[in-house]
């Protein structure tokens, strides 16, 4: 009966141990969530540095503006308003992402605490089962001692009976049989005790493993909290840095307006005779031939240098400064040719018609012309990896018409000097 009770106790203990595997799976899931949070944080940092690179490149380009007209100040203010709106939208997106991340971290923390509590309960149950097994072992040990004492007494009686062996042979035989029976019983008790010790050792090992898992889960929870706090601090710092960069960009735009009267990087004389520019023009004409979106484009070499004239109606969406999808293959081919002309100064001029600006956040055509020129400059610098020190964007508004129609005058000219 005692052996059967021990068997049931061990079976109950084994059923409790089966729950350890789900706990390990939850810990693995927690580690996966932490890894995902780290990847999201790395992606956030990458997006931030891309924005910063755009702002730095924009500030460097503004220093090379060549136009000396006072109206470029209004154009710069309009561009500032647009950039501030874009940065404000991006800042709102970052705030929403940070809020969502904080909520996910809080939910994960609650789940980790619940898992740790369940693990503690399992450890308590295992401890109770271990105590029961120890108690049973103590009872078996006491029974063994009683049997051992009885065996010792029987051994002493056997020695006394050997003195009178001849007279009490029959009694000695009976005692011998009784002794053999007692030895078998003792061996059975010893085997039972060994089994109990083995089960107790297994219980102790399982309890130690459960303690280790509890400690590991607590450490993961602490690490997740620390990672969440660190990410929140870094996000706050990045938001503050973005605000400082925006303020610095505004100050640099004011400096550019004050320096607008000192022209730089003028195209050199006799650019029409430059063989490198002529070869580049021929190559670009071949690259643009057959491209539907390049219809209406003109490539020429004159006293100013290599001039690439692109109609705005094909480059941008209607009444917008957003590049049309059909314009990107054209700009990619232009970028390939410009990339081969290293060291040449490049001006990107935005030209408009004489109609007043409507449905766009610009005071006049100067702002619209510069915004479109800057969009083309930004795309070419990113796609063709052009050097920022050689590329300048500026607006000519409606000062330089080349045709009798408004559509012909709405254009972006890329001028490559000698």
Order of alpha helices (4+ residues) and beta strands (2+ residues): alpha-alpha-alpha-alpha-alpha-beta-beta-alpha-alpha-beta-alpha-beta-alpha-beta
